[in-house]
Amino acid sequence: MNREARRTKVVVPRKSYSAEYKQEAVRLVEEQGISLAQAARDLGINQNLLCMWRKQSLAQGKKAFPGHGNPTEAELSKLRKENELLRREREILKKAVGIFSQHLP
């Protein structure tokens, strides 16, 4: 085997799990009394990952697992301002249509 073949690494994309999945996995351990190891085996995930999710859940409660898909407060504020601007523009256009339609023969 040549050196190039030995140095080649296979890159496996990182798995991502939804907040609901993480919460259900933690709930499985906490409420049903299943051990971390058994729950991890049943779910097909690493025990350390489940342990980390549990720690986050205990420390942060409902705020744990915010994810990357949820808008942040700054983005939410920006979108609300943009939404208000678009509503005002729409109202102006409605009024303009009304005014111009009155002058048609």
C-alpha positions as CSV (number, residue, x, y, z in Angstrom):
1,M,0.0,0.0,0.0
2,N,1.4,3.4,-1.0
3,R,1.7,6.4,1.4
4,E,-1.1,8.3,-0.4
5,A,-3.6,5.6,0.2
6,R,-2.8,5.4,4.0
7,R,-3.2,9.2,4.4
8,T,-6.6,9.4,2.8
9,K,-9.3,10.2,5.4
10,V,-12.9,9.6,5.0
11,V,-14.9,12.7,6.0
12,V,-18.3,11.8,7.4
13,P,-20.7,14.6,7.7
14,R,-21.7,15.6,11.2
15,K,-25.2,14.5,12.2
16,S,-27.6,17.1,13.6
17,Y,-30.5,16.4,15.8
18,S,-33.6,18.5,16.3
19,A,-34.4,20.0,19.7
20,E,-37.4,17.8,20.0
21,Y,-35.3,14.7,19.5
22,K,-32.8,15.8,22.1
23,Q,-35.6,16.6,24.6
24,E,-37.3,13.2,24.0
25,A,-34.0,11.4,24.4
26,V,-33.4,13.1,27.8
27,R,-37.0,12.5,28.8
28,L,-36.5,8.8,28.1
29,V,-33.6,8.7,30.6
30,E,-35.2,10.9,33.3
31,E,-38.8,9.9,33.3
32,Q,-38.7,6.2,32.3
33,G,-35.7,5.4,34.4
34,I,-33.7,3.9,31.5
35,S,-29.9,4.1,32.0
36,L,-27.9,6.5,29.8
37,A,-26.0,3.6,28.2
38,Q,-29.2,1.7,27.4
39,A,-31.0,4.7,26.0
40,A,-28.0,5.6,23.9
41,R,-27.8,2.1,22.5
42,D,-31.5,2.1,21.7
43,L,-31.3,5.5,20.0
44,G,-28.1,4.6,18.1
45,I,-26.1,7.6,19.5
46,N,-23.0,7.9,21.6
47,Q,-23.5,7.7,25.4
48,N,-21.4,10.8,25.8
49,L,-23.7,12.8,23.5
50,L,-26.7,11.8,25.5
51,C,-24.9,12.7,28.7
52,M,-24.1,16.1,27.3
53,W,-27.7,16.7,26.2
54,R,-28.9,15.7,29.7
55,K,-26.5,18.2,31.4
56,Q,-27.6,21.0,29.0
57,S,-31.2,20.2,29.8
58,L,-30.6,20.2,33.6
59,A,-28.7,23.5,33.4
60,Q,-30.8,25.4,31.0
61,G,-34.3,23.8,31.2
62,K,-36.6,24.9,28.4
63,K,-33.9,27.1,26.9
64,A,-31.7,24.2,26.2
65,F,-31.1,23.2,22.5
66,P,-32.0,26.5,20.8
67,G,-30.7,25.2,17.5
68,H,-29.5,27.2,14.5
69,G,-32.8,27.4,12.7
70,N,-34.5,29.7,15.2
71,P,-34.2,33.4,14.6
72,T,-32.3,35.3,17.2
73,E,-33.8,38.4,18.9
74,A,-31.9,40.8,16.6
75,E,-33.1,39.0,13.5
76,L,-36.6,38.8,14.8
77,S,-36.6,42.6,15.5
78,K,-35.3,43.3,12.0
79,L,-37.9,41.2,10.4
80,R,-40.7,42.9,12.4
81,K,-39.5,46.3,11.2
82,E,-39.3,45.1,7.7
83,N,-42.8,43.6,8.0
84,E,-44.2,47.0,9.3
85,L,-42.5,48.8,6.4
86,L,-44.1,46.5,3.9
87,R,-47.5,46.9,5.4
88,R,-47.2,50.7,5.2
89,E,-46.1,50.4,1.5
90,R,-49.0,48.1,0.8
91,E,-51.5,50.6,2.3
92,I,-50.0,53.4,0.2
93,L,-50.4,51.4,-3.0
94,K,-54.0,50.5,-2.1
95,K,-54.8,54.2,-1.7
96,A,-53.0,55.0,-5.0
97,V,-55.0,52.4,-6.9
98,G,-58.2,53.9,-5.5
99,I,-57.2,57.4,-6.5
100,F,-56.2,56.4,-10.1
101,S,-59.2,54.2,-10.6
102,Q,-61.5,57.2,-9.9
103,H,-60.1,59.2,-12.8
104,L,-60.7,56.4,-15.4
105,P,-63.5,57.1,-17.9
